[in-house]
Structure formats: structure tokens, C-alpha cells
Amino acid sequence: MSRTPQDSLHAAVFVTPAGADWLASASASPRGVQALWAGAPTAPVTLPCGTAFDVISMDALFGRRVVGRLWTDGPGTGPVAAQGGRVMLFAAPGTAQRLPALLGWEEWRAAAPPLLCYGRGDAVTVPPLFPPDPDPPATAPLEQDALEHGAQEPGAREPGTPESGVPEPSAVESGAVESSTPEPGVPEPAVPMPGGTRESTPAPSPRWLVAPDVRNPWLPGPEVLLWACVRAARTAGNDLVGTAVTSAPAVFPS
């Protein structure tokens, strides 16, 4: 029988071999998942729900409130992940089917953001076993600077300097070309990337907040998550007095 997280008094930050066995057991081919992880342990994997676990996806702020309630006043949580601005709580199978109906009876449901409930027939992308390594530091900074700005050979004259050694007036100084320096208070235009696209910040990779570390982790059921959601919604309702919030109940992903 699995222990509750409060019994262990710690939360794993990376997946142990036993936790990897549990995650792989959700697949119809556990050995195939293990083989994939053996070759790429820092790659996320898509696993089906409904057998080993269900997943309840919440808005990041509300999800952290729910997790906080479970750890401070409740039995703790099972594995928890963060992905795409949302918190994903791994729950007991069947929770995705029952939790929306239970929340529909609560008066505080209007203060809770809509939940995405993944159960039998759904699949989710789980974070990798280990977080990917950060970008390696740049090597040979002096050589890199020389490559970017161009190293000048000894004896070579500066561009725009005649053989007499007197610098010629630049095109900007003579007024033939306008200066590319923006005036104060005028924003610089965005620089398009090759192919007509613009540089954008990459989306953060999925990561574990509480990683599975045992073969049979304790998972909260619908009643436990209902309790935590109601208390988190009460806190959100008190903080959002006078602010319009959605009244949509928990929904199933399409």
C-alpha cells in the first residue's frame, strides 16, 4: 500500500527508476517507453490516462493554491507537473469522470477557473525523467568577439581613410544618409528573421514540481481534490471581490 506524501515528508524533483516504472505502466507497451527513455531521458513522452492515473490540469495560480492546500492542510499530493502555464495534478483513475460533477454542486465553483480533466481515452505529455541541461557557456569569448566584429590586419587602414591618413567625412555626417540611431522615446522596429518570421521566446519545457519516486505513488481521488479546490476557490473568491470571473464548471478536453 502506498504512503501519502505527508508520510515521506519530502518531494522528489526528478523521476527515480521506480517512478519511471510507474509512468511506463500507463502505456500499452511499457518496455517501449523504457527503451525510449533509455535513449533520450530528457525527452518528454505522451502517455495515456485512465489506467495508472488521471490528470487534472488547472490554471497556474489556482493550481498552486490547490497544491498548497493539499500540502499544508491535507494529505499532500501525488506527482505534479507544470506545463504551458498550467499545473497538472496526477490523480487516481476515475477522478476525471467524477470531479466535474462534484464541483458542479459547489457554490464556490464560480470562483474557480475551468479545469481540464484527462481520463480514459485521453493522453497527456509528461515531463522528461531529468530536466534538460542548460545551454553550455560560450567558449573563447575573445575569439567569438573577433569573429563577430572582424579582426583587422596590422597596417590596414580604417574604412573611409584615404592614403594621406586624413579621415573622410562619413555619409551620415555629410547628410547623404540618415542616421540609424533612433531618436529618444522612439522604439526600434522589430527585426524580421530570415524567411519573414520574427524571433520569439521559446515556450518553457514541461517540468516536474513533484516527481514520481515510488512504484505505486499515492494519488488523490475526486473527494480530496474537491476539498482542495473548494478551499482554494474560497481564497480566490475573497481576493477577487468585484472582479468578473468565469462561472464555467470543470470541462473535459475536446
N, C-alpha and C positions, 0 to 999 in steps of 0.2 A: 504494500500500500504506500502510495507516495505521500511525502510530507508536505505541509503547507510551507510557503516561503518564509513565514514568520518563525518557523521551527529552525530553519537553517541560518537565519539572521545574516544573510548576505545575498547579493545579486550578481550573477556572473555577467561578465562583459564580453566574453567570447564563447563560442559553442564548443563544448567538450566532445570527445568521441561518443560518449553515451548520449549526449544531446543530439548529435548528428544521426545516431541510430534511430532516435525517436522521430526526428523530422523525416528521415528517409522512409520510415514505416508508413507515412501517409501516401506514398506513391505505390502504384501497382507494380513497380519494378524497383524495390529498394536498392538492389545491387547496382542498377544502372545509375541511380542518384549518387551512390557512394563512389562509383567509378568516375563520375563527372567531377565530384568534389576532390577526388584524389589528384586529378589533373589540373584543376583550377579551384583551389579552396577559397579564392577571393571573388568568385563569380556568384551572383545571385541566381536562385533556382526557383522555378514556378512549380508549386505543389498543389494537389487537390485538397479540398476541405471536406469535412463531413465524416471522416473515418477516425483519424488520430486527433483532429482538432477542428474547431470552427474559428473564425476570425471576425472580430468586431472592430471596424475602423471608425475612428472619431476625429473630429476637428482637433488640431494640436493642442490648443489651450484647454478645451473641455476634456480632452483625453488625459492631459497631465493632471487635471483636477481629480478625475476619476481614479487614476493610478495613485495619486497622493492619498485619497480617502481609503483606498484598499490597503495601503501600507501603514497608514497612521492609525486608523480606527478599525480596520478589517483584518482578514486573514492573509493579505498580501495578494500577489498576482502570479500568474503563470508567465511564460515568455511574453515580452513586449517588444515591439519594433517601431521604428519611426521611418516613414517613407512619404515623400511628396507632400509635406506639410500636414500629415495626419499621423495619429498614433494607432497602432494595430495591436489589439489585445487578443492573445490566443486563449480561446475558451473551450469548455467541454463540448463535445459533439452534441448537436441538437440545440445549442444556445441560439444560433442564428434564426431558428424557426420560432422559438418561444419568446425571446426578449422583446421583439417589436410589439407583440400582443400585450405583454405585461406592461410595457411603457405606455401603451395606449390608454390604460386605466388611471394613470397618474396625473394629478392636476399640475405638476411641475414640468410636464413634458414640453410645454410651450417655451420654456427657458433653455431647453437642451437642443443643440444643433442636431440635424438629422444624422442618424447612424447608418453606416453601410454594413450589412450583415452577410457574411460569406459562409455558406453551409454546403450541404451535399449538392453536388453538381457545379459548384464554383471552384475557382482556383485563385491562388494569390502568389505573388512573388515574395519570397522570403530573403532576408539579407544573407550575405555570404558567411561562411564559418568564421572567417577572420576579416577584419577591415583591411581594405587595400592599403599598400604602402603609400605614404605621401610622396609627392613629386621629389625626385632626387635634387640636391642642391646643385646650382650651376658650377661647373668646373672651369678652371683657368679664366677667372674674370678679366684679367688683363688682356689675354688673347681674344676673348669674346668682344671686349670693347674695341680692340684694334680692328677686328673683322667688321664690326658694325659701323665704325666711323672711318675706316680706311687708314692704313699706315702709310705715311709719306716717306719716300726715299730721301736719303741725305742729299742735299744740293738741289732738290727740286723746288721750283718757285711756287708761291701760292697762286691759285687761280685768280685772274684779274690783275696780276702784277706783271708789267712789261719787263723787258730785259734790262731797262735802265734802273729798275728797283723801286720806282715810284708807283704806288698802288693806283689803279684806275678807279674812277667812281663807279660804284655798283649801279645796276639798273634800278634798284629801289631808291637809292639816293638821288639819281638823276630824274626820277619821276616817271620813267618809262614803264615801270611795273609797280603795281600796288603792293604794299607790304602784306605778308601773310599773317602778321601778328594781329590777333583780334583786339578790337577796342575794349577798354574796361567796361564790364557789365554786359558784353555781347557774348553769348555762349558759342563755343566752337561747334561747327556742324559735325554730325556723326560720320565716321569714315567707313564707307562700304567695304566689305570684304570681297575677295575675288569670287566671281560668279553672281554678284549682285546681292549677296546676303550680308547681314551686319553681325558683328561679333556680339555674342550673348553669353551670359553667365551660365555655365552648365548646372543642371539640376543636381542637388545633393544626392549621393548614393544612399540606398536604404541601409540602416544600421540597427543593431540590437541595443535596446535600452536595458532589457533583462533577457539574457541569452539562455537557451535551454542547456542545462548541465547534468541532467539525470535521464535515465531511460524512460521513466514514467513520471513526468512532472505533474504537480498538482495544477489543475485548471479550474478557474471559476465557472460556475454554472449560471443560468439565467437569473436565479434569485439573488445571488451575490452581486452580479453586475447591475441588477435593478436597484438594489440598495445603494450601491456606489453612485450610479447615475442620478438617482433622486437627490442625494445629498450634494453632489456636485452641481446639479441644476438649481438647487435652492441657493447655493452660494452665487452662481451666475445670475440668478434672478434678483438677488439683493444688490449685486453690482450693476445690473443693467436696468434699474428702475427708470422708467421714462424712455427707454430705448426700444425701438421696434425690433422684435426677434421673430424668427420663423416658428410657426406652430405645427410644422410637419413632423409626424412621428418618425420612428426608425423605418427605414426602407430597405428593400432588397436591391442589390445592384442589378442593372439590366444586362 
